[in-house]
C-alpha cells in the first residue's frame, strides 16, 4: 500500500526558486496590512471564475492582492459563528435562522499582524503553537499575493495556470504554513506539519493562493462540527447541514469566500458538500490525484476540487492530477491522462453520440418516502435535458434497475468463499468449519443459472462507506456495532475492524514526527472533544479503531475488484459512456436532527454511487432547487430518552436511536445535484457531459443571505 519516502527532508522544503525576481517581503509589509480594497468598485469576486480573475489581472484591472483582499472582506463579513453556543465551542448548540455567519473556515493563512489588522481573532491564527510566526520561508497569503504581483509586474506573465486564484483546503491535508489537525483540538508540540501534501505543492507551483483551512467534520466523521473549528452551517439555510465531512470546503465556495476549495471523499465528501452548496465537485478516479499528506489515507479516499463551474473544477484537476512516487496508487495514472487539458472538454456544443444510463435503483419513488420525491423529479428533468442536448438515454424504466442482472451474474463467483459464508443453506459446513459437499460445483451451478443465486443484488446493497458490498450484507464482512457507522468516512467504518484506520493514523503520525502526538492513542488521550447529546461522540470511534493489531485488507480488495468487474461489464454490455442519478435524494437535514432511517438502502446522506467507493470517477453538478422539504423530528409522543443518551444522527447519518416521525412539507429553497459517473480515467467524458449540461441549464445561484457586500451586510 505504501512505499518508503526516500528523501523525507525534502518534504519540509518549499521551493522558492521561482520567486527570485520578487520584491522582499518586508518592503511590502505596510501594503499587505492595509485592509482597504481600491478594486472593489471595478471588479466583483462574487461568482467570479478562474478566467474572470485572470483576465482582470492580465488587463491590469486588479492585482492578485486586490482579489485576495476582496475575499478577505467577505470572510470578515460572513465567516462568523453560525450557531448559539452558550457553553462555548465544545458544548451544546442551538441553530440560528438566517445566521450572519457560516463558520466555513477555521484557520486563516495570515501572519499575526495582518490577521489583527483585518480584525480576525486569535483562534483563526496560522498556528496555535507558534504565536510569533515570523519564519520568512513561510509566506502568508498576502505575502504570496504580493510576490505574484511582483512577478507579473516584472514579466507581464502569469506565474502559472492558477495565478491569483484563492483556495481553501480541507483541514485533513498537511500544509507546512498552517495548522493541520483534521479539525481536532489535539495537543501537538507543533501543530504545523513539516511538509505539504503533494497536491498542495502543485497548487502553490501553479500560482494558487492558499488562504485558509476549511472547517470539517472532525477526522472526516460526518458530524457537522469539529472540536477546534466548531459548528458550521449551510449558507442556503443556516439551520441546516452544509454537507458531510468536507462541509467547510463546499460552503466556502458556495458563499463566495474563496474561488475554489479542495475536499476529500471516502464515501461522498466531495460530492455532498458540492451539491448542498450548489457547486460542482469532482471525485476523480481513485488513482488520479496523489493523496500523500492526508490524515487517513485509506484505500477509498480521494482528493478533489469543489468550484462553482465545471470548467474551473477541471482547471484545478489539471494541476493536481498525475503520478507521485509518494502515493504508489497513482502509478495506475501514469500514461492515462488526456493529451489535452481537462478544461478543454468543458464546453461541447452537443452530446451527440453519448450513451448515458439512468440508475433507476436510486430513483424508484415506490421504494422511498415523500422526502425523496422532489430531488428525483429534478433529476428526471435533468435526464430530459441531456436527451435534448443529443445524448442517447439508456433507461430501464421508472421501476427498473440498470445493474442488477450483472451483479447477480458475477457476484457469487467473484466473492466466492465470502459469498458462501453469507449463504450456509447452499454452502453448508461441519462443526469444524469444513465444507460439506462440493462448494465449487454449487458455485458453477449459480454461474450457469444466475436466477438460482440467493441474496439481494441491487446497487443499493453497495451503499455506505468502509467495506464494500459485503459490509452491507452482514456476511462477507461482519458488522460490529461498536465500530463507526458505515458511511461516516472513518476508514474501516461499519465492518469488522480490519486495521486500516489504525495503520493509516499511525503511519501519518510517524511521517509527521511530532514530539508529543505520536500514535492514535495520543489523538484521543491528549485532546479536547466536543460534548453535545445531539451529535455522536467521536472519541469512542478513535478508541475502537485503536483496538486493531493486524492489517488485513484481503476481503476489502476482493470486494473492490468484484464491484469494478461488475460495473465494467455493465458499461461494456450496454455500451455506456456514463450513468446519472441523484447525488442524494434527501435535501440537507437540520443541524442536530435525528438520522433519517435507512429505507431500501437509502440512508441519511448521499448515494455511494455505482462503484464510487471502489474508485470510479464521478462529478456532481447542480440541477436546481427544492420548493419544499420534509424533516425528521423526534416523535413528541415517545417517552423521553434515557440518561446519558446521545443522538445517532446529528444530521450526518447512522442509525436512528430514537422514535422519529417525518413532518412537512415545509417551504424551502435548497440545492439539488446530479452525479455523472463513468469508467476509470473517463474524466474528459464526464467533464464534457456536466459542462454541456451546466452551460445549457445555468442552475447555480448564490445563497441570497450571503450576497455582494455592497448590497448586503458589512
N, C-alpha and C positions, 0 to 999 in steps of 0.2 A: 504493500500500500504506500509506503514511503521510502525514499532513499535518503541517505545522509547528505546534509548540506556541506559541500566541500569547503567553502570559504565563509564560515559563519561571521567573521569580522566584517565582511563586505555588506552584511545586512544592515549595519548601523550607519552606513555611509550614504549620504545623498549627494549625487554628482552635482557639482557647481560649475563644471567647465563651460556650460552654455551661458552662464551668467557673467562671463569675463568682461563683456562690453558694458556692463551695467554700472550705474552710479552706486556709491556706497550707501548703505542703509542709514547711517547717521545723518547724512546730508538731507535725507528726505523725511526725517522723523517728524518735523513740525507739520508738514503737509499731511502726513499719514494720520496724525492725531486729530485732525480737523474734521468734524462730522459734516460740515456744510457740503452740499452737492449742487454745483452750478449747472450740471447737465440735466437736472430734473425737469426743466421746462421744455427740453427739446427731445428727450428720449425717455420712454417708459419701459421698465423691465417687466411689468405685468404681462404675462403671456408671451414674452419675447422668446424667440427661438435662438438656437446657436447661430444660424445665418444672420438673423436680425442684429444680434450683438456684434458679430464680427464685421458685418457690413458697415455698421455705425462706427466701429473703431477704424476701419480702413478709410472711411470718409472723413475721419477726424471730427466726428460729431461728439464722440465720447472717448474716454480712456478706460482702460481696464479698472483703474482706481475709481473712476466715476461709477461704473457699473457695480462694482463691489459695494460702494457706499449707498447706492440706491437699494440694494438688497439689505444692507445693514439697517437702513431706515425702516424697512418693512419688518425685519426681525424685531427691532426695538418696539414697533407698534403691535405686532401680532404673535410674538412667541412667549407671551406671559403665561402665568399659571392658568390652567384650564378648568380646575375644579375647586370646590371648597375643601380645605384640608385643615380643620381646626386643631388637629393634634400633630401637625407637621407633615413632612413629605412621606414619612413611613406609616402614618396612621390611616384610619378610615376616611373615606372621601364621600362627598355627595356631588352630583353634577350641577352645572350652571347652564341654563338655557341662554343661547347667544352669548357665550363667554367671550371676553375680549382677547383671549389667547388660546393657543392650541398646544403649547409646550412641545413642539416638534423637535427642537434642537437642544441638546443637553450640554454641549461643550462648544465654545467658540474659539476659533484659531486667531486670537488676538493677544498680544503681549499685555501685561498688566496696565501700563499707562494708556494704551489705546482703548482697552476694554473699559477702563474707568471714564475716559473722556467721552465714550459713547453711552455711558450710563448703564452698562451691564454689570450685574452683581458678581461677587467672588465665586459663587457656585458654578458659573459658566467659564471659569478660568481654564486655560490650556492644560494646566497641571495643578493638582492639589498637593503634590509633594515637592514641586519646585516653584516656590512662590516668587522667587526673583526672576526666573525665566528670561535670562539675558544671553543665551547662547547664540552668537552671531551665525552659526551654521544651521540654525533652525528658524528661518524667517517665518513671520506670521503671514496671514492672508493679505494684509495691507502692504507689507514689505514685498511680498511676491507680486502683487499687482503693480507696485511701483517699478519693480525690476522688469516686468513685461512691458510697461510703458516706456522705460528707458531703451529697451531693445527695439521696440517699434520706432521710437523717435530717431534712433541711430541708423536703422536699416530700412525702414519703411515696409517691413515684412512682419507677418505674424510669427510668433515663436514656434507654433505648431498647430495642429488641427483643432485643439480645444483652447486656444489662446483667449484668455479673459473670461472663460466660462466658469461659473461659480457652482461648486458642488457641496453637498452634504454626504457623509459616509455613515452607514450603519455602524454603531459602536461595537460590532462584532469583529471589525477589522483593525489590524495594527496600523497605527500612524506614529512615526517617530517624534512628531512635534505635538501631539495631543494625547491626553489620557485615553487609554484603551482598556476597558474593563467589562465589556458586554453589558453595560447598564448596571453593574453590581457596585455596591459600596464596600469594596474589599480593601483591606489594609496593605496595599502594595508598598514596598520600600520606594519604588519608582513607578508611578502609575503610567509613565510613558515607556513603551517597549523600545528596545534598541534597534528596531528595524521597521521598515514599511512593508505592508502586504505588496505582493508583486504587482497587482493591478494599480495600486496607489502610485508606485514608481512610474508606471506607464502614463497615468493621468498627469503627474507632475511634468514628465518629459514632454508631454503634448501641450503644455501651457495652461493646464487647468489650475484654477484657484480653489484649494481645499479650504472651505470656510468653516465647516462645522462637523461635529459628530452628531448624528441623528439619534434621538431617543428611541428606545426599542423595548420590546418585552424582554425582561432580564434573561440572559442566556438563551434568547430566542424561544422562550417558553410559551408565548402566545397570549399571556395576560397583558392587558393594556396599561402597564405601568412598569417602572423599574425602581429599584431601591435608591439608586443615585439620581436618576433623571426625573422621577415622579410620574404622575398620571398624564397621559396625552389624550387628545380629543380630535374628532373629525371636524374639519372646517365647514362641511356642509350641514352639520348638526352637532354642536359641541357636546351634546349629551350622549353621543354615540361613538362606537369603536372606529378608529381610523384604519384598521386592517392588519391583523395578525402581527408577527413579531417585528417586521420592518416598518411598523406604522409611522414612525417619525420620518423615515425616508419618503414615504408616499405623501404624507400630509404637508411636508415642507415644500415639495414640488407642486402639489395641488393648490396650495395657498400662495404660491409665487414667492417663497422665502429664498429659494435657490433656483438655478436653471434646471439642473438635473441632480439625481442622487443615485447612490449605489446601494442596493439592497442585497439580502441573502435569502435563499429559498431552500428549505428542506422539504416541506410539503405544500407551500403556497405563499411564501412571504415576500416574493417579488410581485406576484400577480394580485394577491389580496389587497395590499396597500395601494397598488396602482388602480385597481377597479374602484375601490371605495373613495378615491380622491380624483376620479375622472381623468386618469392618466394612462399612459402606455407603459407596460413593463415587459421586458424581455428576459425570460428564463431560458437561456440558450442550452444547447447540447451540453450534457454534464461535463464532457471533456474539453470544452471550448475555451473557457476562461480560467486562468490559474487561481487556485484557492489558497495558496500558501500565505500565511499570516492571518488566517481566520481562526478565531476561537471555535472549536468544534468542527474541524474539517472532516466531516463524515462522508460516507460513500455516496450519499444522495444530496449533499449540499452543493449549491452553485451560486455563482456571483453574477449579478445582472443589473442593468440600468433601469431607472424609472425616470421618464421625461414626459412632457406634455404632448409630444408628437412622435409618430413612428420614425420620421427622419432623424430627429435628434437622438432617440434611443439607438438607432442604427449607427449614427456617427460615434457615439460613445462605445458601442460594441466593437467598432472597427479598431479603436485604440487599445482596448483591454484584452481582446481575444488573442489566442496563439500560444504555442508551446512554451513551457517554462520548466527547466530541469528540477526546480524545487517542488513541482507538483507532477509526479510521474504520470498521473492520469491524462494530462494534456498531451502526452505522446500520441494519443489517438487523433489529435487535431493536426498533427504535422502533415502538411501537404493537402489539407482538406478545407482550407479557407478559400473563398471565392477569389478569382483573379481581379475582379473589380470591387471597390469598396462597398460595404454593406449598404450605405446610404444611397447608392446609385440605383438600388432596386425599389426605392420607396414610393415612386410616383408613376406606376404604369397607367396608361390611359384605359386599359381594358384587362379583364381577367379571362379573355377568350382562351380556351384550351385547358384551363384549370379544372380539375375534378375535386370537389370538396364534399366530404362526407359529413352527415349530421349525426351527432352522438345522441340519439333519442333516449338512450339509457338514463340520461340526466335530465330529460325534458318531458317525461311522461307525467302529465298532471294527475293522473289517476293514482300514482304511487306516492304523492307527497301531500302538501297542505295548501290552504289558501295563501299562506305566506310566500310560497314559491311561484305563484302563477304569473305575476306581472313581469318578473325577470325572464321567465320562459317566453312570454309574449314578445318582449323586446328582442330577444334573440331570434325568435321566429321571423320578425320583421327584418332583422339583420341578414338572415339567410335569404330572404326575398331580395334584399338589396344586392347581395353577392351574385344572385342569378341575373339581376338587371345589369350588373357590371360585366356579364358574359360568362361567368363560371357555370359549369355543369354541376348540378347538385345531386348527390347520391343520398337519397333519403329513404330510410326503411319504413317510414310512416309514423304517425304520432305515437303509437304504442309499440312500434317495432324496436329492434335492437341491432346495432351495426356490427358488434364484435362477438356476440355470444357464441355463434357456431364455431368460430375459430378458437375461442377459449376452451370450449367443450372438447374439441377435436385434439387439442395439443397438450392441455394442462396435465392430464393424468400421466402421460408418457414423460413429459419434461420434469415434473416434480417427483415422479416415480416413488421412491421409498417414503418421501414426505407425504405424498398423496395417499399412499397405502395406510399410513398411520391415522389419517383422518377417517378412513372407512374400513374399520375392522370387520364389518359384516361381509365384505368381499375379500379382505386380506387378513384372515384370522392368524393369530399367533398362539403358541402354547404358553404355559406358565413361566417359561424361561425367556419368552420373547422371540422364540424361533418360529419361522414361517410354518404354517400348516397348509400343505398343498403347494401348488406351483403358482407363485405370485406373478412370475413373468408371463405365464400363459394367460392369466387373468388380465394383465395389462394389454397384452396383444388383442384379447377379445374386445377391450374398450377402444383400442385404436381402430380395429376393423369396423366396429359399430359404436360410434360415439354416443348414440342415443341411450346406450346402456349405462353410461357413466353416471354415478350418483353425485349429488352435490349441487351447489349453486354456481353458475358460470357467467354471471353478468359482470360487466365492467364495474358496477357499483361495489362488487365484492373486493375490488382492489383499493378501496378508499382508505385514507389515513396515512400517517407517516410511519416511520420506523421500519417495519419488517417486510414489506412487500405483500403479495397476495395471501400467503399462508397466514400472516399475522392477523388477518381479518377473519380467518376461518377457524381459528382456535385449535388446529391440529398440527399443521406443519411448524408453526411457531407458537408455543404455549403462551397465552396471555397471562400476565401477572398483575393483579390489581394494585400491588404495592409499588409498581413502576409508573413513570409518567404516562399520561394518556396518549394514545395514538393521535397523531396529528399535531402534537404540541411543538414540534420542531426539535425536541430533545433527541439526540442520537440514541437509537435503540428503543425509542418510545413504543409502548403498547405491547411489547413482546418480551419474552424471557430475556433477561439481561445477557447480551452476547459479548459484553466487554468493550464495545466500540466507544461508548461515551467516555468511560474512564481512560481508555487508551488515548483518545483524542485530546481530552483535557490535559492529561499529564504530559503528553508529547509537546503540546503547545507551551505549557508552563516550563518544561525543560528547555525548549528553544528560547523562551523569553529570558530565563535566567535571573528572575527577581530574587533578592536576598531574603525576603520574608514569605512570599507566597510561592510555594514550590510544588504543591500537589493539589489534587482535587479536594482532599481533606481540608487543606488550608482555606479553600474557597468558601466552605460553609462553617468553619470554626473561627475564622478571622475576618468577619464581615458583619454588616448590619443588613437586616431584611425588613421589608415592609410587612405590616401585620394588620390585615383588614379581612373580616369574615366574608366579604363579598367576593374575594379573589382567592384562588387556590394557592396555598403556601408553596413556595419554591424550594425551601431548604430540604424538605423530605425527598424531592426528586434527585437532588445532588447526592444526598446520603445513600439513596438506593443505587444510583449509578456507581457509587464508590464501593459497593459490595463485590463487584466482579473481580476475579483474579486471573481469568484467561480471556483471550480474544479469539472468538470463533465466528468467522464471517461466512462459513461454507454455505449454510442454508440461505442466508441473505443474498449471496451472489447467485445461487441457484435460482432463487425466485426472480431475481433481476433478469437473468438470462431467459427464463421462461416467458416473462411478460414481454420482453423485447422480441423474442421469436414469434410469439402470437401476433403482436401488432404488426411486425414487418410482413408476415404472411397475409394479414388482412389488407394492408396497404397494397401489396403486390397483386393480390387476387382481384381487388376492386379497382385497381389502377388509380389509387387516390394520391393527390398531391398534398392534401391536408384534411383535417377534420375540425369541426367547430362545435361549441357547446357553451353554456353559461359559465363564466368564471366561478360564480357562486349563485345559487338560487335565492338565497336569503339576503335582503338588504342588511346594512350594518346594525347590529343589536345595540341596545342601550348599554352604557358602561355599567358593569356590575350586575347585569341581568342574568337570570338563570340560563343555563345552557339549553339550546334547542334540542329536544330529544332526537336521536337518530331515527330516521324514517326511511326504510328500504335503502340503507346505505348512505343517505344524505344526512350529514351531520350539521354542525353549527357554523362551519366555515366553508372555504372554497372547495370545489371538487379537486381531487387529486389529479384527475385527468388521465386520458389513455397513455399510460407509460410515463407520465410526468415524474413520478417519484422513482422511475427507473431510467431517467437520463435523457428522455426525448425533449426536443425544444418546443417551446410554446411562447406565444405573445398574446397579451391581453390588450384589448382596445375598447374604448367607450362605445356603448350602443344606445345611450340615452339615460333617462332619469325616471324614477318611480313617481307615481302620483299619490300613493298611499302605502302604508306598511301594516303588518300585523306583528305585535310584540309579545314576547313570552314573559309572563309575570308569575310570581309565586301565587298559588291558589289561596285566596283570602279565607276560604272555608276550612283549610287544612290546619291541623294543630301546629303550634309554634315549633321551630327547630330545637333540637336538644342542646344542652350546654356544650360549648366547645365546637359547635357546628361551623363549617366553612363551606361556602358555595363551590360546587364543582364546575360552574361555568364561568362566571365573571366576564361574560361576553367574549370568550375565547375558545369555546369548545369543551369537549369532555362530556362525560355522562352527567345528566341532571341528578342531583342528590336530594331533591325536594319536590313535593307535588306542585305542578305548574299548570297554567292554562294559557291559551292563546287569545289575545284581545285585539280588536280592531274591526274595520280598518281605521287608521289614523292618517290624516293628510300628511304627506312627507315627500320632499323632492330630494332623492338620494341617487347617487350614480350607480349605473349597472354596466357590466362589461361582458365581453365575449372572448373566450380563448380560441386561438387558432394554433393547432399543434400539427407536427409533421415528423418525418423520419429524422434520424440523427444527421446533423450538419445541413439541414434544409432551411437554414435561416434566410437565405435570399428569397426563397419562395414564400415563406411566412411574412417577411417584410413587404413583399410585393402585394400580397393579399390584404394585409392590415393597412398598408399605406394607401392602396386604392380605395379601400372602404372608408378610411378616415377622410380622404380628400372628397369623397362622394357625399358623406353624411355630416361632417363637422359637428359631432355630438358634444365635444368637450366644451364646457362652460365653467368659468372660475366660480368659486364659492362667493355668493353675494355679500356675506358678512365680512369678507376679507378682501375688499376691492382696492382700487387705487387710493393712495393716501390723500391725494388732493380732493377726493370726493367722499372720503370716509373719515376714519378716526385717526388721530395722531397721538 
